[in-house]
């Protein structure tokens, strides 16, 4: 059987990939329903809702996997989670079948399909699918009350008694035949005929044929890879009158369905394709083709040739750090600056922190007890602390770069090279990583007395371990927090002082300078300083303070405050954010109404020249 760590990892990856993809699909289909909806749009919208409902309850399965497949939550949650988990699986199979039937009827009987096509049919079909799967899966509420198992509270929908198996196994076989094999046969027939008809249609271009094949392959891939192994266990279980040993491994594959479904959406819906393409690539609009719906009056006055390049993307719907990665990578492909490289590394540090954050969630949900392997504890602690101190050093590097650009503009422009930022970023990662390697060998110190740390992660140290840990923590406080803080304060105070003594610098740029300085200092004082101050207190008292957990909690907010720094530091990120927000609040632009919010989009030419302050100095 697959280990709990592998199951947990698959769940986390599925959640991280499937949630943004399906949220994007939900946005696309809701927009499509406001225009001219079709039955397929309603079916795909319900398929998206099914996937999102599955992902919404997936953290409960993560917790179960992290608890070594033991159910430690309230017993009433078990049938609810099981009902939703399996209902969404079979709802997906029936909805995919309905989409295949709709596509087949469209190409096989185009005239009749156009005459009788009504969106209400898609609504009725969706309601019928949800009702069918719900009535089939309601037996999960009944099976727990059959000769109530003594394993209640330790296993969820597993380890059944013989009377329970007498009910469960026939029901599983019926689920397999009616809700899986029947949809699979229908989908295979419909898409085979669908592709055959399209290949005989001479007027159809090659791209549409490719889309048809992609849609068919995407659907069959979901059925074969995600659903087939799990449903085979139903047949084998009925034959052998017992649960198949690898059933939990097969069930793991069904979660990947939420990742494959957006592939089906891409080939099935032009609306989804359009929104995805607008997210991944910029679009150029001219003044004659409706730029008035995008730009404000102030920006239109800036256009000398009637053309404005607008980054048209929906990344505002994703996390702000993913938006930052998108913005900075695009900037690096054009005309990068050292600050872009530093901010990109800061964003990657935040994303790496967020990727391992579910492990800390699990630790908190377990009463701050560590039930996973100690190796995973060391890796998680290393990444956790490394990203914290990498952020502080990168913020210091950004402040130095900004100060040099303002204080010594001519010399800075002469010697500014991108390689310096790459070398500095590599040095910062190596420097903070080398400091945090402490977590790998401290667990091996005083091993003969080490019993309690096996149930905790990087906590409750022995006296021998404290003699190593506490001085190193003090060094962290001085070198990786206090020194960067002092450097940042010096650089930004001088930067603001210089800007306010230059009359040609606009008020807006001065406010941006203050905003960047305040946001950086907020990260240090709110997120980093309390936790690092606990190192100083721990060194003086020869023990970790009891409030250290709470200060460590504050350090997580660093990932929320960093995007504020990005906003004040980079015009690229600022433009991307503004246009993303504009797209969210401008659904009426297709009606020709000037309802776009007043978001002034800055032209990205030499926009990231350190507040553009040294440029003004050179003009003098």
Secondary structure as UniProt FT lines:
FT   HELIX           4..33
FT   TURN            34..35
FT   HELIX           39..66
FT   TURN            67..69
FT   HELIX           75..108
FT   HELIX           110..116
FT   HELIX           119..137
FT   HELIX           139..143
FT   TURN            144..145
FT   TURN            150..151
FT   TURN            153..154
FT   HELIX           162..176
FT   HELIX           177..181
FT   HELIX           182..200
FT   TURN            202..203
FT   HELIX           206..221
FT   HELIX           222..228
FT   HELIX           229..240
FT   TURN            245..246
FT   HELIX           247..254
FT   TURN            255..256
FT   HELIX           257..268
FT   HELIX           270..280
FT   STRAND          283..286
FT   HELIX           287..289
FT   HELIX           291..293
FT   HELIX           297..302
FT   STRAND          307..310
FT   HELIX           315..317
FT   HELIX           320..332
FT   TURN            333..334
FT   HELIX           338..365
FT   TURN            366..367
FT   HELIX           374..407
FT   HELIX           409..415
FT   HELIX           418..436
FT   HELIX           438..441
FT   HELIX           442..444
FT   TURN            445..446
FT   HELIX           447..449
FT   HELIX           452..455
FT   HELIX           463..475
FT   HELIX           476..482
FT   HELIX           483..500
FT   TURN            503..504
FT   HELIX           507..522
FT   HELIX           523..528
FT   HELIX           529..541
FT   TURN            546..547
FT   HELIX           548..555
FT   TURN            556..557
FT   HELIX           558..569
FT   HELIX           571..584
FT   HELIX           587..591
FT   TURN            607..608
FT   HELIX           610..612
FT   HELIX           613..619
//
